Amino acid sequence: MPDSSDRQSKLYIYGTGLVLILALIGATTFSIINSNNQESALNLAASKPIAGVESFTELSRNHITTALAPITLPPTGGDHAANWTECGIYTSPVDTSMSVHSLEHGAAWISYQTTLPKDQIKTLESFVTPSSYRLIAPYDNLASPIVLSSWGKQLSVDNASDARIAVFLKAFTQGPDTPEPGAPC
């Protein structure tokens, strides 16, 4: 017959285990709820007008073989190369004409000044995952430190911590103005 010290020891062990399991369940539940709340807030913000977003309409979609003469830097659409830039992270400038073709397929293009601090570049790169339909690259002679472009939409920001970046990417990656949504990127 077990003595009371054995029972106390087992009670302590099982009680501690139960408390740890409940704490783990609570933390996981909180994390899931918090993540869902953040995603809901992002979806809500993306469904509303975003301050500073410029719109460009009546963009041509012709494939060209000559050099691109952009209207906006970087462009948000228009005539472009027959091939596209693969979505991903680039550390040197990409072909503008090919990147416009990526926008036609629904990509969002994050461009930044070559002098942008490395920590800000890392922050921007965190928005680009293998299947995100996004590309990021430095852009020569960019007027603003960071410019986000999608087909017919553009947002210029000064810092990678600007909350509008995530909202723009949510709203306009494969956005409503995308001429060829789902085409390869």
C-alpha positions in Angstrom: 0.0 0.0 0.0 1.5 3.3 -1.1 2.2 5.8 1.7 1.1 9.4 1.7 4.5 10.7 0.5 4.2 8.5 -2.7 0.7 9.9 -3.3 1.9 13.5 -2.8 4.8 12.9 -5.2 2.5 11.5 -7.9 0.0 14.2 -7.3 2.7 16.8 -7.6 4.1 15.2 -10.8 0.7 14.8 -12.4 -0.5 18.2 -11.3 2.5 19.9 -12.7 2.1 18.0 -16.0 -1.6 19.0 -16.1 -0.7 22.7 -15.5 1.9 22.6 -18.2 -0.5 21.0 -20.7 -3.2 23.6 -19.9 -0.7 26.4 -20.2 0.5 25.1 -23.6 -3.1 24.8 -24.8 -3.9 28.3 -23.6 -0.8 29.8 -25.3 -1.6 28.0 -28.5 -5.2 29.1 -28.5 -4.1 32.7 -27.8 -1.6 32.6 -30.6 -4.2 31.3 -33.1 -6.8 33.8 -32.0 -4.3 36.7 -32.2 -3.1 35.5 -35.6 -6.7 35.3 -36.9 -7.4 38.8 -35.5 -4.3 40.2 -37.2 -5.3 38.6 -40.5 -8.9 39.9 -40.1 -7.6 43.4 -39.4 -5.3 43.2 -42.5 -8.2 42.0 -44.7 -10.4 44.8 -43.4 -7.7 47.5 -44.0 -7.1 46.0 -47.5 -10.8 46.3 -48.4 -10.7 50.1 -47.8 -8.9 52.9 -49.7 -5.2 53.0 -48.8 -3.7 56.5 -48.2 -1.2 57.4 -50.8 -2.0 54.8 -53.4 -2.0 56.2 -56.9 -4.1 54.6 -59.7 -3.2 54.4 -63.3 -5.8 53.4 -65.9 -5.9 52.5 -69.6 -2.6 50.7 -69.5 -1.7 48.9 -72.7 -0.7 45.2 -72.6 1.3 44.8 -75.8 4.4 42.6 -75.9 7.3 44.6 -77.3 10.9 43.8 -78.3 12.3 47.4 -77.9 13.4 49.2 -74.8 10.6 50.2 -72.4 10.0 54.0 -72.0 8.2 54.1 -68.6 5.7 56.7 -67.6 6.0 56.1 -63.9 9.2 54.7 -62.3 8.8 51.9 -61.8 5.9 51.4 -64.2 2.6 49.9 -63.0 1.7 48.4 -66.4 1.8 49.1 -70.1 3.7 47.6 -72.9 6.2 45.0 -71.8 8.5 42.1 -72.7 7.1 38.8 -73.8 8.9 37.1 -70.8 8.3 37.9 -67.2 10.6 38.3 -64.1 10.2 35.3 -61.8 8.9 36.3 -58.5 11.5 36.3 -55.7 14.2 38.2 -54.0 16.8 40.0 -56.1 19.9 41.9 -54.9 20.4 43.8 -58.1 18.0 45.6 -60.4 15.7 43.5 -62.6 14.6 44.0 -66.1 11.8 46.6 -66.0 10.0 45.4 -69.1 10.0 41.8 -67.8 8.8 42.9 -64.4 5.8 44.8 -65.9 4.9 41.4 -67.4 5.0 39.9 -63.9 2.6 42.7 -62.8 0.2 41.7 -65.6 0.2 38.2 -64.0 -0.8 39.6 -60.6 2.6 40.1 -59.0 3.4 42.9 -56.6 6.8 44.5 -57.1 8.7 46.0 -54.1 11.4 48.3 -55.4 13.8 50.2 -53.2 16.6 52.7 -53.4 20.1 51.1 -53.5 21.0 53.1 -50.4 18.2 51.7 -48.3 19.6 50.3 -45.0 20.0 46.5 -44.8 17.7 46.1 -41.9 14.9 47.7 -43.9 15.6 45.5 -46.9 15.4 42.4 -44.7 12.0 43.7 -43.4 10.8 44.1 -47.0 12.2 40.7 -48.0 10.0 39.1 -45.3 7.0 39.9 -47.5 8.3 37.7 -50.3 7.9 33.9 -50.0 8.1 31.3 -52.7 4.4 31.3 -53.7 3.6 34.9 -52.7 3.4 36.4 -56.2 5.9 39.1 -55.1 9.3 40.3 -56.2 11.7 42.6 -54.6 14.7 44.3 -56.1 16.7 47.6 -55.9 15.8 50.2 -58.5 18.2 52.8 -59.8 17.1 56.4 -59.5 14.0 55.7 -57.5 12.4 58.9 -56.3 11.2 57.5 -53.0 13.1 55.1 -50.6 10.5 52.3 -51.3 7.9 52.0 -54.1 5.3 49.2 -54.2 3.7 48.5 -57.6 1.0 46.3 -58.9 -1.0 46.5 -62.2 -2.3 50.0 -62.2 -1.5 50.8 -58.6 1.5 52.3 -56.8 2.5 53.4 -53.3 5.6 55.3 -52.3 6.8 55.1 -48.7 9.8 56.3 -46.8 10.4 53.4 -44.4 10.0 49.6 -44.3 8.0 49.9 -41.1 5.2 51.7 -42.8 2.0 49.7 -42.0 0.6 50.5 -45.5 3.1 48.1 -47.0 1.4 45.0 -45.7 -2.0 46.4 -46.6 -1.0 47.3 -50.1 0.5 43.8 -50.7 -2.7 42.2 -49.3 -5.0 44.3 -51.4 -3.1 44.3 -54.7 -1.1 41.0 -55.0 -3.3 39.2 -57.5 -5.6 42.2 -57.0 -8.8 43.2 -58.7 -7.1 45.0 -61.6 -4.8 42.1 -62.5 -5.3 41.4 -66.2 -4.0 37.7 -66.1 -4.5 36.5 -62.5 -2.8 33.2 -61.7 -0.5 33.2 -64.8 3.1 32.1 -63.9 5.3 34.4 -61.8 
